[in-house]
Amino acid sequence: MTDQATFNPAQLELLRCPEAVQRKDLGDDPGKLTQINAHWLYAADSGNKYPIHNGIPYLLVKEGQRWRETPDADLPTPPPAPLE
């Protein structure tokens, strides 16, 4: 058993990519996220990939853009500490 909290996938109904929601050309509900694995979320609208640390998704635009070009298979598990 681990002492780290896990992300609750039910939260995906509420969470959105902050970069995508600012765009007006993506329809009525932009920025939906999908879970890549236990440690990452992906926003198809922006291409951003957001790390999950101790069950908490870090939905900072700068952090999502940092991992945008990284193939899913190459995303570090667990993710490194977020940028300051």
C-alpha positions as CSV (number, residue, x, y, z in Angstrom):
1,M,0.0,0.0,0.0
2,T,1.3,3.5,-0.8
3,D,0.9,6.7,1.2
4,Q,0.3,8.7,-2.0
5,A,-3.2,9.9,-2.8
6,T,-4.6,8.8,-6.1
7,F,-6.5,10.9,-8.6
8,N,-10.2,10.3,-8.7
9,P,-11.2,9.9,-12.4
10,A,-14.7,11.2,-11.6
11,Q,-13.1,14.7,-11.4
12,L,-12.6,14.6,-15.2
13,E,-16.2,15.7,-15.5
14,L,-15.4,19.0,-13.8
15,L,-11.7,19.7,-14.8
16,R,-10.7,21.5,-18.0
17,C,-7.5,22.6,-19.6
18,P,-7.1,26.3,-18.6
19,E,-5.5,27.2,-22.0
20,A,-8.3,25.6,-24.1
21,V,-11.1,27.2,-22.1
22,Q,-9.8,30.7,-23.1
23,R,-10.2,29.9,-26.8
24,K,-13.5,31.0,-28.4
25,D,-13.1,28.7,-31.4
26,L,-13.4,25.3,-29.6
27,G,-17.2,25.1,-29.1
28,D,-19.3,25.1,-26.0
29,D,-17.2,22.8,-23.7
30,P,-13.5,23.2,-24.6
31,G,-10.6,21.7,-22.7
32,K,-11.9,18.3,-21.7
33,L,-9.2,16.1,-20.2
34,T,-8.5,12.4,-20.5
35,Q,-6.3,10.4,-18.2
36,I,-3.2,8.9,-19.9
37,N,-2.1,6.8,-17.0
38,A,-2.1,7.2,-13.2
39,H,0.1,10.3,-13.4
40,W,-0.9,12.3,-16.4
41,L,-3.9,14.1,-18.0
42,Y,-4.2,15.1,-21.6
43,A,-6.2,17.9,-23.3
44,A,-6.8,17.2,-27.0
45,D,-7.9,20.8,-27.6
46,S,-4.6,22.3,-26.6
47,G,-2.3,19.2,-26.8
48,N,-1.1,20.0,-23.2
49,K,-0.2,17.2,-20.8
50,Y,-0.6,17.9,-17.1
51,P,1.1,15.9,-14.3
52,I,-0.7,14.5,-11.3
53,H,1.2,14.7,-8.0
54,N,-0.2,12.9,-5.0
55,G,-3.6,12.8,-6.5
56,I,-3.6,16.5,-7.4
57,P,-3.6,17.5,-11.1
58,Y,-1.3,20.5,-11.8
59,L,-3.4,22.4,-14.4
60,L,-0.9,25.2,-15.0
61,V,-0.6,26.3,-18.6
62,K,3.1,26.5,-18.4
63,E,3.3,23.0,-17.0
64,G,1.0,21.6,-19.6
65,Q,3.0,23.2,-22.4
66,R,6.2,21.8,-21.0
67,W,5.1,18.3,-21.8
68,R,3.1,18.9,-25.0
69,E,5.6,17.4,-27.4
70,T,6.6,14.5,-25.2
71,P,5.2,11.2,-26.5
72,D,2.9,9.5,-24.0
73,A,5.3,6.5,-23.7
74,D,8.1,8.9,-22.7
75,L,6.2,10.8,-19.9
76,P,8.1,10.3,-16.7
77,T,6.4,8.2,-14.0
78,P,6.1,9.6,-11.5
79,P,6.3,13.1,-12.9
80,P,9.1,15.4,-11.8
81,A,8.3,18.4,-9.5
82,P,6.2,21.1,-11.2
83,L,7.9,24.3,-12.4
84,E,7.8,27.2,-10.0
